[in-house]
Amino acid sequence: MALAGTALPFDDIRDLARAMPALDSEAVAKVRQRDSQLTKPPGSLGRLESLVEWLAAVQGKATPTVSRPLVAIFAGNHGVVARGVSPYPQEVTRQMLENFSAGGAAINQICTTFDLGLKVFDLALDIPTGDITVEAALDEKACAATMAFGMEAVSGGIDLLVLGEMGIGNTTIAAAIYHALYGGEAGHWVGRGTGIDDAGLVRKTAAVRDAVAFHQSHVKDPLEVLRRLGGREIAAMAGAILAARSQRIPVVLDGYVVCAAAAVLHAMDPALLDHCVSGHVSAEGAHADVLARLGKKPLLDLGMRLGEGSGAALAVSLIKAALACHTGMATFAQAGVTDKA
């Protein structure tokens, strides 16, 4: 999906955001009609039933599919790491990408278990973004181009997109985005990330507070928040979410960092996330608060904070089970079971 190219790079993003397809209410009605005939009491599968309706509404078909799900992990590095906001050095980002390629990470095992595709995208790891406490992470052209890269990553006929990320320091970036969008105290949005100690937590909180104060005059524009406080992986995931909506692909959001990309789009227009569900609530930072603001009830609550798309990938097992029940369960007529009077 290529952007047209106008005087200001973000103009294309805004135009695309205004041109998203509506959810398909007719497909939902047909799903509900079939559901009423299945061999179970109405509503007895609870949220599994609404998941199938969501798939149908987004995909625009009465018999939705999850035959080509993809976990897409976007990786970036951040200049703010120089502020001592992470216990791990920046080279760990690339080392983890190598681990993904070798099949040695948690997400590899989850994808294998539930038959999910996996792609990993290296977003200029050797060129960290600007230190957000003293400069913008990206200029407008670079941010829009990275969003476009994320859009292009949504290809190959997939029918469900699971978003994940990797990037040392990116929980600091996410916290800064939330602080800019939602206000409050910086410390409310800051968690321990990969396990920073108390002194590191103080540095991390100060970095978030200083960054938002430095960019304060620009935080009313969500795309400016993204380019000034975000990172390449955040921008790419925002682009992927937009492209998925345009292509009628349902999206499963992962944890604290992935939802920062979603929060930027939600601030532009809440309807831009109508094709998304929350895979899980992370133990990191104020993720539960973020999900409440996004209007997303998580499918899982397992105390996870790994990233990599791991919680969202686990949630796909529920989505697959929901769809299997809907499509494979017999109707009362087929099974010869007496329906209620």
Secondary structure, 3 states (H helix, E strand, C coil): CCCCCCCCHHHHHHHHHCCCCCCCHHHHHHHHHHHCCECCCCCCCCHHHHHHHHHHHHHCCCCCCCCCEEEEEEECCEHHHHHCCCCCCCHHHHHHHHHHHHCCCHHHHHHHHHCCEEEEEECCCCCCECCCCCCCCCCHHHHHHHHHHHHHCCCCCCCEEEEEEECCCHHHHHHHHHHHHHCCCHHHHCCCCCCCCHHHHHHHHHHHHHHHHHCHHHCCCHHHHHHHHCCHHHHHHHHHHHHHHHCCCCEEECCCCHHHHHHHHHHHCHHHHCCEEECECCCCCCHHHHHHHHCCCCCECCCCCCCCCHHHHHHHHHHHHHHHHHHHCCEHHHHCCCCCC
